[in-house]
Amino acid sequence: MRLASVAIAGTDHVVVAVPDQDRVVTLADLYAKAGLGDAPATVKTLLKAGADEWAKVRQAYQGIADAPSVSLDELTWLPPVPDTGKILCAAMNNSLLTRGAHVEAAAPMFFLKPPSAMVGHGDNIEIIPTTTVSPSLNSKSA
């Protein structure tokens, strides 16, 4: 089961991907179809809800085959958890960045990203024109 955060006609939804098809079903529609009451409004709410809510999601998912769906053309992908707080990242796979720092890391390096750095699937990542990159990071030598 694949969950996502999307906007459909300007309203945010949690959706579930329909297996092997280019469409999704809103979690709210699945809950309504299964008679499970109100679905969690956000992925963050769902993540915090615990095991009982996840059991409802699995139960609701059983009816996905004939649930009303939304084409991928009708939605805008949002960040996976749009209402997130701080984002803690571990820099473990960028040896070029490590060399640019002039320090060989003995342990993973950590850094923070603001919530505004999150983008949805397929969105552009904007680089501000005044951003500078260390000359050692532009080097093509490995």
Secondary structure, DSSP 4 states (H G I P E B T S, - for coil): --EEEEEETTEEEEEEEPTTSSEEEEHHHHHHHHT--PPPSSHHHHHHH-HHHHHHHHHHHTTGGGS--EEGGGEEE--SSTT---EEEEE-S-HHHHHHTTS--SS-EEEEE-GGG---TTPPPP--TT----HHHH----
